[in-house]
Amino acid sequence: MGSSMAEFRVLTKEGVRNYILYGRRLEIDNKLFMVGIGTDITEKKKIDEAITENADRLFTIIQHIEEGITFSDKQGFFEIFNNKMEEITGYTKEEANSHGDFISLIYKNPTERLKAMRGIDDVCKVGTINEIETVIQTKKGIEKTLLV
């Protein structure tokens, strides 16, 4: 026996409504039946569209702000690596992600790397942000002083 799902729109007196229909074929006493359940998802669709719209706006702001902004997971994979960060470091998000240890790449000096890692740890573990002055080395080998 199979099952299926379909999303469709219905025009009602009140306007367009969005539904999901779940259907399943059942066999009872050698007779085939189709059982369906319809769910109105109009409000959920509106909320999903608003969330997507706001996320797109936020991403545009992050990309164009005049500060280097990154967001990464525990393994150091960047979800966000904005345009200004690319300008500061000389690396694209793809290059940063493909390296495997981007912190070691830009912090050649172990003391500077340790300062940066302590600052990152403070954000992750305690939730506090303290501006720490560090020195990185860009893709072109230029040293730059950053507040992280």
N, C-alpha and C positions, 0 to 999 in steps of 0.2 A: 504494500500500500504506500502511496506517495503523499507528500505534503507540499504546499507551495505558499508563497507570500507575495502579495502585490500591493503597491502603493498607488492610490488614485485620488483624483479630485472629484467632488460632487458639488454641483451648483444647487444650493438651497434658496429658500426665500430670503434668508439672512445673508447670503453671499456664498463664496466658495469655501468649502470645508475639505480638509485633507484627511484621508483615511488610510489605514493599513488593514488589509483583509488577509487573515490566515485561513487557509483551507486544508482539509485533510480528507482523503478518501477512506471510508471504512466499509468493511464487508461484515454484514450481520445476517445470519441465516441465509447465506448464499445470495443476499441482495446487496447491491453496491449503493452506498450513501455518500453524499458530500456534506461535510460539516464545515461551517464557516463562522469565523468570529471577526467582526469589524470593530476597529478602535479609531476614534476621532483623535488625530494627532495635530490638529490645526495650531493649538497654542504651543505645542512643543516645536513645531516647524518655525513659528514666529520667533521663539526664544533662540533656537539654533541659528537662524539667520542674523539676529541681533548680535549674538556672541561672535559669529564669524566676521560681521561688519566691524565690530569693536576691536577684534584681534588684528584685523587688517590695518585699521587706523593706528593702533599701538605699534605694530611692526613698522609702519611707515615713519612714525615719530622716532622710534629707536634707530632706524637706519640713517636718519638725517640730522640727529642731534649732534652737537659739536663736542661730544665727549666719547671716548672709546668705551663701548659697552659690550660685554660678553656674558653669556650664560652657558654653562656647561654642566654635564653630569659628573658623577664621582670619578669616572674614568678619564675625564678631561675632554670628552667629545663635545664640541661647541654646537649648541642649537642656535645661538645668536652670536654673531661676530660682526658688529656693525661696520658701516663704511669708514667711520672715523678710526676704528681699531685697525682696519686694513691700511689706512693712511699712516697711522702711527708706527705700526710694526713692519709694514711692507709686505705682509703675508695676507693671502686671502683665507677665508674660512676653510675652504677645501684643503689648502696647503697646511694650515694649522691642524686640521683633523687628521690629515694623512701622516703627519710626523710621528704621532704616538705619545710624545712628551714635549708639548709645545713650551711649557714653562722652562724646561732645560734648554730649549733652543734659543729662547730670547734672553734668559738669565744665564749668561756664560759664567758670571762670577758667583761662586757658591754662597758667599755672604749675602749678596743681593737676592739670590734665589730663595734662601732661607727666610729673609725678611718678607718676601712676597708670599711664600707658603704660609707663614704665620698669619699674615693678614687674611688670606683665603680661609684658613682654619677658623679664625675668629668669626668670620661671616657664617661659615657652615655650622659650627658647633654652638656658638653663643648668640649669633644674630647681630653682633655689633660690627659697625663699620668704623674703622679708624684709618685716617689717611696716613699712609706710610710712603715716604719718599724712597723710590728704588730706581735703579739704572738698568735699562734693557739694552740689548743690541739688536738693531733692525736687520732685516734681510740683506741690506746693503752694507752691513757692518758698522753702521753709525750708532754711537751710544746716545741714548735719550733718557732724560730723567723724567720719571712719571710719579704721580701720586696715585697709589692704588688703595 
